[in-house]
Amino acid sequence: MSTAMERGRRRGRWMPTRCQVERGSAGERTWRGAFANRSGGAFSDVAVEIRFLDREGRPVGGALGRAERLAPGARLDLAAPLPPQAAGVQVWALRWRTADAREEAGPYDQWALGLLQA
């Protein structure tokens, strides 16, 4: 099991750079998110798992993102249809490989959905 310090170190390697909701002309909603590699080295075999949650915190959908390689400073963009009952978003898991190890972080606390864009 990871210590709090190890979890914080792992979390510091990633930065969410986008979390927003866009509404289409027919009223459909799309979630768009992005994560940046803040470390000094490249990551390989990157996977991001996002959960969309209802007002009670139950999963109602999600998004998956993958990249074979993510250079330092590079960004992984994600997009997914947003279920009507979704009220929050949660990073469920971040997984990646470094030159030395396979690492994983999450789940993280949920937050309210981002800005609604017309």
C-alpha positions in Angstrom: 0.0 0.0 0.0 1.2 3.5 -0.8 2.0 6.0 1.9 0.5 9.5 1.7 3.9 10.9 0.7 4.2 8.4 -2.2 0.6 9.2 -3.4 1.4 12.9 -3.3 4.6 12.4 -5.3 2.7 10.4 -7.9 -0.1 12.9 -8.1 2.4 15.7 -8.6 3.5 14.1 -11.9 0.0 14.7 -13.4 -2.0 17.9 -13.8 -5.6 18.1 -15.0 -5.5 20.9 -17.6 -9.1 20.8 -18.8 -12.5 19.8 -17.4 -15.4 21.3 -19.2 -18.9 20.5 -20.5 -20.0 21.5 -23.9 -23.7 21.5 -24.9 -24.5 20.7 -28.6 -27.3 22.3 -30.6 -29.6 19.3 -29.8 -29.0 19.7 -26.1 -26.5 16.8 -25.8 -23.6 17.3 -23.5 -20.0 16.3 -24.1 -17.3 16.2 -21.4 -13.8 17.2 -22.4 -10.8 16.8 -20.2 -7.0 16.7 -20.5 -4.1 15.7 -18.3 -0.5 16.9 -18.7 2.7 15.0 -17.9 4.5 17.3 -15.4 7.4 15.1 -14.8 10.9 15.4 -16.2 10.7 12.1 -18.1 8.5 10.4 -20.6 5.7 8.0 -19.7 4.7 5.0 -21.7 1.6 2.8 -21.6 -0.5 5.6 -20.2 -4.2 5.0 -19.3 -6.6 7.4 -17.7 -10.0 6.3 -16.4 -12.7 8.9 -15.6 -16.0 8.3 -13.9 -19.1 10.5 -14.3 -21.1 10.5 -11.1 -24.8 11.3 -10.3 -25.7 13.6 -7.3 -25.4 10.7 -4.9 -21.9 9.8 -6.1 -22.9 6.7 -8.1 -21.2 6.0 -11.4 -23.4 6.8 -14.4 -20.8 6.7 -17.2 -17.2 7.4 -17.9 -14.3 8.1 -20.3 -11.1 6.2 -21.0 -7.9 7.7 -22.5 -4.8 5.9 -23.6 -1.4 6.9 -25.1 1.6 4.7 -26.0 3.9 7.5 -25.0 3.6 10.9 -23.4 6.6 13.2 -23.4 7.3 15.7 -20.6 4.9 18.6 -20.9 2.7 16.6 -23.4 -1.1 16.4 -22.9 -3.6 13.6 -23.2 -7.0 14.8 -24.3 -10.2 13.0 -23.5 -13.8 13.4 -24.7 -17.0 11.5 -24.0 -20.8 11.9 -24.2 -22.0 13.0 -20.8 -25.1 11.2 -19.4 -28.0 13.5 -18.5 -27.8 12.5 -14.8 -24.1 13.2 -14.4 -23.4 15.9 -11.9 -19.7 15.3 -11.0 -16.5 13.8 -12.4 -13.9 11.7 -10.7 -10.4 10.6 -11.8 -10.7 6.9 -11.0 -7.3 5.8 -12.1 -4.1 7.0 -13.7 -1.7 4.3 -14.9 1.7 4.7 -16.6 5.2 3.2 -17.0 8.4 5.0 -16.3 11.9 3.7 -17.2 11.9 2.1 -13.8 8.5 1.0 -12.8 4.8 0.6 -13.5 2.8 3.2 -11.5 -0.8 3.8 -10.6 -2.6 6.6 -8.8 -6.3 7.2 -7.8 -9.1 7.2 -7.2 -9.2 11.0 -6.4 -12.0 13.0 -4.8 -14.9 13.9 -7.1 -15.6 17.5 -8.2 -18.5 19.3 -9.8 -18.5 19.3 -13.6 -16.6 22.1 -15.3 -17.8 25.2 -17.1 -20.8 24.8 -19.3 -20.0 26.1 -22.8 -22.8 26.9 -25.3 
